[in-house]
Amino acid sequence: MNSYNFAKLKLIANNSVRLAKDMEKRIDTAVILAAGKGTRLRPYTQDIPKGFMQVGNESLVERSIRILKESGIRNVIIGTGYLSEHYEKLALENDLQTFKNPDYSNTGSFHTLSCGRDLIEDDFLLLESDLLYHSDAITKLIGSEDDDVILCSGFTQSNDEVYVEVEDDRLKNLSKDPKDLVSVDAELVGIWKISFELYNVLMTHHEQATDAMTKDYEVAIANSNHTVNVLKMNDLVWCEIDNEAHLNRAKENILPRLD
């Protein structure tokens, strides 16, 4: 075999190995946390969960599901609680899965995440149900070579932010109070890439921690001592909708800038 053919075969072999690795790391699953009561959005959430709030032509959760499926996510799992029947009906109509946190009224998002352990079997994207965001958030996160990633943005000045401290491109700490952080480097979006390894670490912590029932999932991740890389998209168009001011901002300032 001449050197040209040998080099060509080597290139093909290397490409095959890279393709196999890419397939192994492929994210097929997304988990949407949607158990909360959305009390700050009453009366809008009197009869529907927060994820069913309409912004534009779609509800928040329907928009997320569409973006996820268009990005190649085949398995969408929704963690429910408050008015769970809305999500269960949506799941039946769209070939989704749900799990319920029966104690949603007095537990936090970390406990809701733990309730999905019978359905979560691989790496996954983790999203909150009250987000309005550009589809680039999902494609960039899926395309990251890192196993565990927190998606961050520049500062939105939207009120009720969660600030992120970054060290060596990794998550160091996060808090709603910037005084808790050594440096304030980014803002939490509420979309993550989570390896099954990290999920198992979190589930062990949930079994052992005295505050596991009331803790927020993002605090549990930040305190896990597991390496989580930071993907910062300074100009990401997005918002969280927790109150009426957020809802108005979503409709007036965010939705017109989305695809």
C-alpha positions, 0 to 999 in steps of 0.5 A, spaced: 500 500 500 502 506 498 503 512 502 497 516 499 492 510 500 495 509 507 494 516 509 487 516 506 485 510 510 487 513 516 483 519 515 477 515 514 478 511 520 479 517 524 473 520 522 469 514 523 472 514 531 470 521 531 463 520 528 462 514 533 464 518 539 459 524 537 454 519 537 455 516 543 455 523 546 448 525 543 443 528 547 436 525 546 433 527 552 430 533 555 427 534 562 423 540 563 421 542 570 414 544 571 411 543 578 411 550 581 404 553 582 406 560 579 403 564 585 407 571 583 403 570 576 396 570 579 391 570 576 394 568 570 396 561 573 389 560 577 387 555 572 393 553 568 400 552 570 406 557 568 408 553 562 402 554 559 402 561 559 401 564 552 406 568 549 405 570 542 402 564 538 404 558 543 405 557 550 411 557 553 412 549 554 409 548 547 415 553 544 420 549 548 418 542 546 418 545 538 425 548 539 427 541 542 424 537 537 427 541 531 434 541 535 434 533 535 431 531 542 427 525 541 425 524 548 421 530 552 420 528 559 416 533 564 416 534 571 409 536 574 406 538 580 401 544 580 395 542 575 399 536 572 393 534 568 394 539 563 401 536 562 399 529 562 394 531 556 399 535 553 404 528 553 398 524 551 397 528 545 405 529 543 408 523 545 411 525 551 413 523 558 411 526 565 413 524 572 409 528 578 412 531 584 406 529 589 409 534 594 410 540 589 406 545 594 412 544 600 418 542 596 423 545 591 425 544 584 431 539 587 426 534 589 422 535 583 428 533 579 429 527 584 422 524 582 424 523 575 429 518 577 425 512 574 425 515 567 431 519 566 436 514 564 442 518 560 445 525 559 439 530 558 438 537 557 435 540 563 430 546 562 425 550 567 418 551 564 417 559 565 423 560 559 422 564 553 428 564 549 432 563 542 433 557 539 440 558 539 440 556 546 439 549 545 443 548 539 449 551 542 448 547 548 447 540 544 453 542 540 458 543 546 463 538 547 463 538 555 459 533 559 456 538 564 454 545 562 451 551 565 448 556 560 449 563 562 448 570 559 450 577 559 446 581 564 439 582 563 437 587 568 430 584 568 430 583 576 430 577 580 436 574 576 440 569 579 448 571 578 453 566 577 461 566 579 465 563 574 473 560 575 477 558 569 471 557 565 467 553 570 461 554 575 464 556 582 458 559 585 451 562 584 446 566 588 441 571 587 445 576 592 451 578 588 454 579 595 455 572 596 459 571 590 467 573 589 465 575 582 459 576 578 461 574 571 454 572 568 447 570 569 443 564 570 439 562 564 435 556 567 438 551 561 443 546 562 446 540 559 447 534 565 451 528 564 448 521 567 454 521 572 452 528 575 445 526 575 447 520 580 451 524 584 445 529 585 441 523 587 446 521 592 446 528 595 438 528 595 438 522 599 443 524 604 442 532 605 437 534 610 435 540 606 434 536 600 426 537 600 426 544 599 433 546 596 433 549 588 436 544 583 441 549 581 444 550 588 444 542 589 448 542 582 453 548 584 454 545 591 456 538 588 463 539 587 462 536 580 465 540 574 460 544 570 463 548 565 460 555 563 457 556 556 456 564 556 452 567 550 453 574 552 447 576 547 442 571 548 435 573 547 431 570 553 427 571 559 424 568 565 417 569 566 416 569 574 411 575 575 407 580 571 412 585 569 416 579 566 410 577 562 410 584 559 417 584 558 417 578 554 411 580 550 414 587 548 421 586 548 423 579 547 418 575 543 419 580 537 427 579 537 426 571 537 425 566 531 
